[in-house]
Amino acid sequence: MFSATPIERSAEAQADVDRACRDLALYHFMSCPFCQRVRHQIQRLALPIELRDIQRDPERRQELMAGGGRTMVPCLRIDHGDGEVEWMYESADINRYLARRFEGQ
Ligand SMILES: N[C@@H](CCC(=O)N[C@@H](CS)C(=O)NCC(=O)O)C(=O)O
């Protein structure tokens, strides 16, 4: 397992990030190497994103299938507000999205 040194932000900037992360959730499971890459990115960027383990929790698995259409992980659920929800698959896409949105913030 790799561990990342989380980036540091001012308390104010971290509070903004914490707030933004309430609209995100990662569907994953522990032994999935692609999920590990995304968890590493989440740790590095100090993002309090809720992790939803689809192996441990069958309801989360059903939720992923119903919402995203596949049970492949990792999948980042992004709540854009106004009822618009995006289900982002592909670890590389998720990591790019998180970096663009939170790197340097
Ligand atoms: N190219 C994908 C690969 C993801 C992948 O293969 N995930 C596996 C777990 S390690 C999976 O969910 N397989 C079950 C499925 O595809 O339904 C990525 O990088 O995210």
The ligand as an ORCA input file, in Angstrom:
! r2SCAN-3c Opt
* xyz 0 1
  N     -10.102      0.922    -16.691
  C     -10.783      0.849    -15.431
  C     -10.679     -0.574    -14.848
  C     -11.552     -0.769    -13.646
  C     -11.727     -2.258    -13.299
  O     -11.341     -3.151    -14.074
  N     -12.314     -2.502    -12.125
  C     -12.614     -3.849    -11.710
  C     -12.204     -4.064    -10.252
  S     -10.451     -4.035    -10.050
  C     -14.105     -4.064    -11.760
  O     -14.879     -3.279    -11.246
  N     -14.540     -5.164    -12.421
  C     -15.929     -5.553    -12.436
  C     -16.702     -4.957    -13.599
  O     -16.088     -4.465    -14.571
  O     -17.942     -4.959    -13.520
  C     -10.228      1.911    -14.492
  O      -9.059      2.274    -14.618
  O     -10.978      2.399    -13.626
*
